[in-house]
Amino acid sequence: ADPLSNALNTVAQEMQNKTSTLDKNDKFVVGSNNIAEAIARLAAAAAKGNRQEILLSGSHLAKLINAFCNDLKEIADRCKDARFAHKLISYMTTLRNVAVQMKILCSVKAASTK
């Protein structure tokens, strides 16, 4: 099996496991589950070697991550605890970097898929 699809499936499953006992209506749980589903779709596309789906899935995943980051930013902006707000902004920055790296990885994967 494709190492990328294996890694993505592991991440998607772990994310779903972490939120399985949380409130399914919570904005952040919904966002996290949507990201996990998008990762799973990307894994399936990578496993099939479907170039178009890899690119579309990667772009969709990046959009979901950026939307999640916007929600984190709203919380950070309202947060009265400066240390916690700083942590949220740090996590948000990391997630935005991951979104960019995923788009790059998907472009490379799609270009190299036969």
C-alpha positions as CSV (number, residue, x, y, z in Angstrom):
1,A,0.0,0.0,0.0
2,D,1.0,3.6,-0.5
3,P,2.9,5.0,2.5
4,L,1.2,8.4,2.2
5,S,-2.3,6.9,2.3
6,N,-1.3,4.7,5.2
7,A,-0.1,7.7,7.2
8,L,-3.1,9.8,6.3
9,N,-5.5,7.0,7.3
10,T,-3.7,6.7,10.7
11,V,-4.1,10.4,11.3
12,A,-7.7,10.5,10.3
13,Q,-8.5,7.5,12.5
14,E,-6.7,9.0,15.5
15,M,-8.5,12.3,15.1
16,Q,-11.9,10.5,15.0
17,N,-10.9,8.5,18.1
18,K,-10.0,11.6,20.0
19,T,-13.3,13.3,19.4
20,S,-15.5,10.2,19.7
21,T,-16.6,10.9,23.3
22,L,-17.0,14.7,22.8
23,D,-20.1,16.7,22.1
24,K,-20.9,16.1,18.4
25,N,-22.5,19.5,18.1
26,D,-19.5,21.5,19.3
27,K,-18.1,23.7,16.6
28,F,-14.5,22.5,17.1
29,V,-15.5,18.8,17.2
30,V,-17.5,19.3,14.0
31,G,-14.4,21.1,12.5
32,S,-12.1,18.4,13.6
33,N,-14.3,15.6,12.3
34,N,-14.6,17.4,8.9
35,I,-10.8,17.6,8.7
36,A,-10.5,13.9,9.6
37,E,-13.0,13.0,6.9
38,A,-11.1,15.1,4.4
39,I,-7.9,13.4,5.4
40,A,-9.5,10.0,4.8
41,R,-10.7,11.1,1.4
42,L,-7.2,12.3,0.5
43,A,-5.8,8.9,1.7
44,A,-8.3,7.1,-0.6
45,A,-7.3,9.2,-3.5
46,A,-3.6,8.7,-2.9
47,A,-4.2,4.9,-2.6
48,K,-5.9,4.9,-6.0
49,G,-3.4,7.2,-7.5
50,N,-6.2,9.5,-8.7
51,R,-4.4,12.8,-9.5
52,Q,-7.5,15.0,-9.9
53,E,-9.0,13.7,-6.6
54,I,-5.6,14.2,-4.8
55,L,-5.5,17.8,-5.9
56,L,-9.2,18.5,-5.0
57,S,-8.9,16.7,-1.7
58,G,-5.8,18.5,-0.7
59,S,-7.3,21.9,-1.6
60,H,-10.5,21.0,0.3
61,L,-8.4,19.9,3.3
62,A,-6.5,23.2,3.3
63,K,-9.7,25.2,3.3
64,L,-11.1,23.2,6.2
65,I,-7.9,23.7,8.2
66,N,-7.9,27.4,7.5
67,A,-11.6,27.7,8.5
68,F,-10.7,25.9,11.8
69,C,-7.9,28.3,12.3
70,N,-10.3,31.3,11.8
71,D,-12.4,29.8,14.6
72,L,-9.4,29.5,16.8
73,K,-8.4,33.1,16.1
74,E,-11.9,34.3,17.2
75,I,-11.4,32.5,20.5
76,A,-7.8,33.8,20.9
77,D,-9.0,37.4,20.3
78,R,-11.6,37.1,23.0
79,C,-9.4,35.3,25.5
80,K,-8.6,37.1,28.7
81,D,-5.7,34.7,29.5
82,A,-2.7,36.0,27.5
83,R,-0.8,32.7,27.8
84,F,-3.7,30.6,26.6
85,A,-4.3,33.1,23.7
86,H,-0.7,32.8,22.8
87,K,-0.9,29.0,22.7
88,L,-4.0,29.2,20.5
89,I,-2.2,31.5,18.1
90,S,0.8,29.2,18.1
91,Y,-1.4,26.2,17.3
92,M,-3.1,28.2,14.6
93,T,0.2,29.1,13.0
94,T,1.2,25.4,13.0
95,L,-2.1,24.3,11.5
96,R,-1.8,27.0,8.8
97,N,1.7,25.7,7.9
98,V,0.3,22.2,7.8
99,A,-2.4,23.3,5.3
100,V,0.2,24.9,3.0
101,Q,2.5,21.8,3.3
102,M,-0.5,19.5,2.5
103,K,-1.2,21.5,-0.7
104,I,2.4,21.2,-1.7
105,L,2.5,17.5,-0.9
106,C,-0.7,16.9,-2.9
107,S,0.7,18.7,-5.9
108,V,3.9,16.7,-5.7
109,K,2.0,13.4,-5.2
110,A,-0.4,14.2,-8.1
111,A,2.5,15.0,-10.4
112,S,4.4,11.9,-9.5
113,T,1.4,9.5,-9.7
114,K,1.5,7.3,-12.7
